[in-house]
Amino acid sequence: MSGTVHEVINGSLPTQRRQELLKLIEAGDVKAAFIESCRALARSVKVSEELYEKAVQNQVSIIPADLPDLLKPDATPAESFVRRIIFASTELERDLVVSRLQDGIRRKLRVATKVTQAGCPKVTGCHTTLDMARPSAPQRRRLRALAKKHRDHPQTYGLRSMASDMSEVLKLDRKMGHETARRLCRELQVKGV
Protein backbone atom coordinates (compact mmCIF):
# COMPACT_ATOMS: atom_id res chain seq x y z
CA MET A 1 0.00 0.00 0.00
CA SER A 2 1.41 3.35 -0.95
CA GLY A 3 0.45 6.55 0.81
CA THR A 4 1.00 10.24 0.50
CA VAL A 5 0.51 13.17 2.81
CA HIS A 6 -2.40 15.15 1.45
CA GLU A 7 -2.95 17.69 4.18
CA VAL A 8 -1.10 18.89 7.25
CA ILE A 9 -3.66 20.38 9.65
CA ASN A 10 -3.75 20.61 13.42
CA GLY A 11 -7.43 19.63 13.67
CA SER A 12 -8.83 23.00 14.69
CA LEU A 13 -10.42 23.84 11.34
CA PRO A 14 -14.14 23.40 10.61
CA THR A 15 -15.23 20.57 8.29
CA GLN A 16 -15.69 22.72 5.17
CA ARG A 17 -12.09 24.00 5.42
CA ARG A 18 -10.66 20.45 5.41
CA GLN A 19 -10.69 20.31 1.60
CA GLU A 20 -8.04 17.64 1.07
CA LEU A 21 -9.50 15.29 3.66
CA LEU A 22 -13.00 15.75 2.26
CA LYS A 23 -11.74 15.05 -1.29
CA LEU A 24 -10.00 11.94 -0.02
CA ILE A 25 -13.14 10.70 1.75
CA GLU A 26 -15.48 11.51 -1.15
CA ALA A 27 -13.18 10.28 -3.95
CA GLY A 28 -14.59 6.76 -3.92
CA ASP A 29 -11.28 5.08 -4.77
CA VAL A 30 -9.84 5.26 -1.24
CA LYS A 31 -10.64 2.59 1.34
CA ALA A 32 -8.79 4.10 4.31
CA ALA A 33 -7.45 7.48 5.38
CA PHE A 34 -4.66 7.33 7.93
CA ILE A 35 -4.24 10.35 10.19
CA GLU A 36 -1.63 11.23 12.76
CA SER A 37 -3.92 11.35 15.80
CA CYS A 38 -7.46 12.01 16.99
CA ARG A 39 -6.42 15.60 17.70
CA ALA A 40 -5.26 15.98 14.10
CA LEU A 41 -8.68 14.89 12.84
CA ALA A 42 -10.70 17.36 14.87
CA ARG A 43 -10.65 19.24 18.14
CA SER A 44 -14.39 19.52 18.45
CA VAL A 45 -17.06 16.86 18.84
CA LYS A 46 -19.20 18.38 16.10
CA VAL A 47 -16.46 18.37 13.46
CA SER A 48 -15.27 14.87 14.36
CA GLU A 49 -18.83 13.49 14.10
CA GLU A 50 -19.37 15.24 10.74
CA LEU A 51 -16.15 13.74 9.35
CA TYR A 52 -17.01 10.33 10.79
CA GLU A 53 -20.50 10.39 9.19
CA LYS A 54 -19.05 11.42 5.81
CA ALA A 55 -16.52 8.61 6.01
CA VAL A 56 -19.22 6.06 6.86
CA GLN A 57 -21.43 7.29 3.99
CA ASN A 58 -18.54 6.93 1.54
CA GLN A 59 -17.36 3.62 3.01
CA VAL A 60 -13.95 4.99 3.96
CA SER A 61 -12.20 4.06 7.17
CA ILE A 62 -10.50 6.89 9.03
CA ILE A 63 -7.68 5.40 11.07
CA PRO A 64 -5.95 7.62 13.65
CA ALA A 65 -2.47 6.34 14.57
CA ASP A 66 -3.07 6.74 18.31
CA LEU A 67 -6.43 4.87 18.43
CA PRO A 68 -6.85 2.80 15.24
CA ASP A 69 -10.26 1.30 16.16
CA LEU A 70 -11.84 4.55 17.35
CA LEU A 71 -13.63 5.42 14.08
CA LYS A 72 -14.82 1.98 12.99
CA PRO A 73 -17.71 2.23 10.48
CA ASP A 74 -19.71 -0.54 12.18
CA ALA A 75 -19.31 0.74 15.74
CA THR A 76 -21.37 -0.67 18.58
CA PRO A 77 -23.25 1.75 20.85
CA ALA A 78 -20.45 1.42 23.43
CA GLU A 79 -17.78 2.20 20.80
CA SER A 80 -19.77 5.22 19.58
CA PHE A 81 -20.01 6.43 23.18
CA VAL A 82 -16.23 6.04 23.66
CA ARG A 83 -15.59 7.88 20.36
CA ARG A 84 -17.71 10.82 21.50
CA ILE A 85 -16.03 10.84 24.93
CA ILE A 86 -12.55 10.85 23.35
CA PHE A 87 -13.45 13.78 21.09
CA ALA A 88 -15.22 15.58 23.94
CA SER A 89 -12.06 15.30 26.03
CA THR A 90 -10.04 16.63 23.08
CA GLU A 91 -12.41 19.59 22.82
CA LEU A 92 -12.20 20.17 26.58
CA GLU A 93 -8.38 20.10 26.40
CA ARG A 94 -8.44 22.69 23.59
CA ASP A 95 -10.84 24.94 25.52
CA LEU A 96 -8.77 24.69 28.71
CA VAL A 97 -5.56 25.63 26.87
CA VAL A 98 -7.28 28.65 25.31
CA SER A 99 -8.77 29.68 28.66
CA ARG A 100 -5.41 29.40 30.46
CA LEU A 101 -3.65 31.35 27.74
CA GLN A 102 -6.24 34.15 27.82
CA ASP A 103 -6.14 34.26 31.62
CA GLY A 104 -2.34 34.49 31.56
CA ILE A 105 -2.46 37.31 29.02
CA ARG A 106 -5.01 39.22 31.13
CA ARG A 107 -2.85 38.84 34.25
CA LYS A 108 0.27 39.90 32.35
CA LEU A 109 -1.54 42.96 30.93
CA ARG A 110 -2.19 44.21 34.47
CA VAL A 111 1.51 44.23 35.38
CA ALA A 112 3.12 44.86 31.97
CA THR A 113 5.77 47.56 31.87
CA LYS A 114 6.79 47.22 28.22
CA VAL A 115 4.76 48.63 25.35
CA THR A 116 4.12 47.55 21.78
CA GLN A 117 4.70 49.66 18.70
CA ALA A 118 1.18 51.05 19.11
CA GLY A 119 1.86 51.96 22.75
CA CYS A 120 -0.30 49.17 24.22
CA PRO A 121 0.99 47.00 27.07
CA LYS A 122 3.28 44.28 25.72
CA VAL A 123 2.67 40.74 26.89
CA THR A 124 4.34 38.55 24.25
CA GLY A 125 7.88 37.24 24.29
CA CYS A 126 9.14 39.48 21.48
CA HIS A 127 11.94 41.82 22.42
CA THR A 128 11.31 45.55 22.45
CA THR A 129 13.56 47.94 20.59
CA LEU A 130 15.11 48.98 23.90
CA ASP A 131 15.79 45.34 24.86
CA MET A 132 17.55 44.71 21.56
CA ALA A 133 19.61 47.93 21.72
CA ARG A 134 20.82 47.30 25.32
CA PRO A 135 22.13 50.82 25.85
CA SER A 136 24.62 51.56 28.61
CA ALA A 137 23.76 54.08 31.33
CA PRO A 138 25.45 57.02 29.52
CA GLN A 139 23.74 56.03 26.27
CA ARG A 140 20.38 55.93 28.05
CA ARG A 141 20.92 59.44 29.38
CA ARG A 142 21.71 60.70 25.89
CA LEU A 143 18.70 58.84 24.42
CA ARG A 144 16.42 60.37 27.10
CA ALA A 145 17.81 63.82 26.27
CA LEU A 146 17.08 63.27 22.55
CA ALA A 147 13.56 62.02 23.34
CA LYS A 148 12.95 65.08 25.56
CA LYS A 149 14.25 67.38 22.82
CA HIS A 150 11.77 65.81 20.38
CA ARG A 151 8.86 66.08 22.87
CA ASP A 152 9.65 69.72 23.62
CA HIS A 153 10.27 70.83 20.01
CA PRO A 154 8.61 68.36 17.57
CA GLN A 155 8.41 70.95 14.76
CA THR A 156 12.12 71.74 14.77
CA TYR A 157 13.46 68.34 15.92
CA GLY A 158 11.42 65.68 14.15
CA LEU A 159 11.43 61.90 14.30
CA ARG A 160 13.85 61.50 11.41
CA SER A 161 16.42 63.77 13.04
CA MET A 162 15.96 61.98 16.35
CA ALA A 163 16.35 58.59 14.58
CA SER A 164 19.62 59.73 13.04
CA ASP A 165 20.97 61.00 16.37
CA MET A 166 19.80 57.88 18.26
CA SER A 167 21.54 55.68 15.69
CA GLU A 168 24.78 57.57 16.36
CA VAL A 169 24.35 57.26 20.14
CA LEU A 170 23.81 53.49 19.85
CA LYS A 171 26.64 53.19 17.27
CA LEU A 172 24.42 51.32 14.82
CA ASP A 173 25.73 50.23 11.42
CA ARG A 174 22.59 51.47 9.70
CA LYS A 175 20.39 54.39 10.63
CA MET A 176 17.23 53.29 12.42
CA GLY A 177 13.88 54.21 10.93
CA HIS A 178 11.80 57.04 12.35
CA GLU A 179 9.15 54.57 13.61
CA THR A 180 11.82 52.60 15.46
CA ALA A 181 13.01 55.87 17.04
CA ARG A 182 9.43 56.68 18.04
CA ARG A 183 9.05 53.24 19.67
CA LEU A 184 12.38 53.61 21.44
CA CYS A 185 11.31 57.03 22.70
CA ARG A 186 8.05 55.59 24.04
CA GLU A 187 9.84 52.65 25.68
CA LEU A 188 12.29 54.99 27.38
CA GLN A 189 9.35 57.02 28.68
CA VAL A 190 7.38 54.02 29.97
CA LYS A 191 10.37 52.31 31.57
CA GLY A 192 11.58 55.55 33.09
CA VAL A 193 15.16 54.69 32.13
C-alpha positions in Angstrom: 0.0 0.0 0.0 1.4 3.4 -0.9 0.5 6.6 0.8 1.0 10.2 0.5 0.5 13.2 2.8 -2.4 15.2 1.5 -3.0 17.7 4.2 -1.1 18.9 7.3 -3.7 20.4 9.7 -3.8 20.6 13.4 -7.4 19.6 13.7 -8.8 23.0 14.7 -10.4 23.8 11.3 -14.1 23.4 10.6 -15.2 20.6 8.3 -15.7 22.7 5.2 -12.1 24.0 5.4 -10.7 20.5 5.4 -10.7 20.3 1.6 -8.0 17.6 1.1 -9.5 15.3 3.7 -13.0 15.7 2.3 -11.7 15.1 -1.3 -10.0 11.9 0.0 -13.1 10.7 1.7 -15.5 11.5 -1.1 -13.2 10.3 -3.9 -14.6 6.8 -3.9 -11.3 5.1 -4.8 -9.8 5.3 -1.2 -10.6 2.6 1.3 -8.8 4.1 4.3 -7.5 7.5 5.4 -4.7 7.3 7.9 -4.2 10.3 10.2 -1.6 11.2 12.8 -3.9 11.3 15.8 -7.5 12.0 17.0 -6.4 15.6 17.7 -5.3 16.0 14.1 -8.7 14.9 12.8 -10.7 17.4 14.9 -10.7 19.2 18.1 -14.4 19.5 18.5 -17.1 16.9 18.8 -19.2 18.4 16.1 -16.5 18.4 13.5 -15.3 14.9 14.4 -18.8 13.5 14.1 -19.4 15.2 10.7 -16.2 13.7 9.4 -17.0 10.3 10.8 -20.5 10.4 9.2 -19.0 11.4 5.8 -16.5 8.6 6.0 -19.2 6.1 6.9 -21.4 7.3 4.0 -18.5 6.9 1.5 -17.4 3.6 3.0 -14.0 5.0 4.0 -12.2 4.1 7.2 -10.5 6.9 9.0 -7.7 5.4 11.1 -6.0 7.6 13.7 -2.5 6.3 14.6 -3.1 6.7 18.3 -6.4 4.9 18.4 -6.8 2.8 15.2 -10.3 1.3 16.2 -11.8 4.6 17.3 -13.6 5.4 14.1 -14.8 2.0 13.0 -17.7 2.2 10.5 -19.7 -0.5 12.2 -19.3 0.7 15.7 -21.4 -0.7 18.6 -23.2 1.8 20.9 -20.5 1.4 23.4 -17.8 2.2 20.8 -19.8 5.2 19.6 -20.0 6.4 23.2 -16.2 6.0 23.7 -15.6 7.9 20.4 -17.7 10.8 21.5 -16.0 10.8 24.9 -12.6 10.9 23.3 -13.5 13.8 21.1 -15.2 15.6 23.9 -12.1 15.3 26.0 -10.0 16.6 23.1 -12.4 19.6 22.8 -12.2 20.2 26.6 -8.4 20.1 26.4 -8.4 22.7 23.6 -10.8 24.9 25.5 -8.8 24.7 28.7 -5.6 25.6 26.9 -7.3 28.7 25.3 -8.8 29.7 28.7 -5.4 29.4 30.5 -3.7 31.4 27.7 -6.2 34.2 27.8 -6.1 34.3 31.6 -2.3 34.5 31.6 -2.5 37.3 29.0 -5.0 39.2 31.1 -2.8 38.8 34.2 0.3 39.9 32.3 -1.5 43.0 30.9 -2.2 44.2 34.5 1.5 44.2 35.4 3.1 44.9 32.0 5.8 47.6 31.9 6.8 47.2 28.2 4.8 48.6 25.3 4.1 47.5 21.8 4.7 49.7 18.7 1.2 51.1 19.1 1.9 52.0 22.7 -0.3 49.2 24.2 1.0 47.0 27.1 3.3 44.3 25.7 2.7 40.7 26.9 4.3 38.6 24.3 7.9 37.2 24.3 9.1 39.5 21.5 11.9 41.8 22.4 11.3 45.6 22.5 13.6 47.9 20.6 15.1 49.0 23.9 15.8 45.3 24.9 17.6 44.7 21.6 19.6 47.9 21.7 20.8 47.3 25.3 22.1 50.8 25.9 24.6 51.6 28.6 23.8 54.1 31.3 25.4 57.0 29.5 23.7 56.0 26.3 20.4 55.9 28.1 20.9 59.4 29.4 21.7 60.7 25.9 18.7 58.8 24.4 16.4 60.4 27.1 17.8 63.8 26.3 17.1 63.3 22.6 13.6 62.0 23.3 13.0 65.1 25.6 14.3 67.4 22.8 11.8 65.8 20.4 8.9 66.1 22.9 9.6 69.7 23.6 10.3 70.8 20.0 8.6 68.4 17.6 8.4 71.0 14.8 12.1 71.7 14.8 13.5 68.3 15.9 11.4 65.7 14.2 11.4 61.9 14.3 13.8 61.5 11.4 16.4 63.8 13.0 16.0 62.0 16.3 16.3 58.6 14.6 19.6 59.7 13.0 21.0 61.0 16.4 19.8 57.9 18.3 21.5 55.7 15.7 24.8 57.6 16.4 24.4 57.3 20.1 23.8 53.5 19.9 26.6 53.2 17.3 24.4 51.3 14.8 25.7 50.2 11.4 22.6 51.5 9.7 20.4 54.4 10.6 17.2 53.3 12.4 13.9 54.2 10.9 11.8 57.0 12.3 9.2 54.6 13.6 11.8 52.6 15.5 13.0 55.9 17.0 9.4 56.7 18.0 9.1 53.2 19.7 12.4 53.6 21.4 11.3 57.0 22.7 8.1 55.6 24.0 9.8 52.6 25.7 12.3 55.0 27.4 9.4 57.0 28.7 7.4 54.0 30.0 10.4 52.3 31.6 11.6 55.5 33.1 15.2 54.7 32.1 
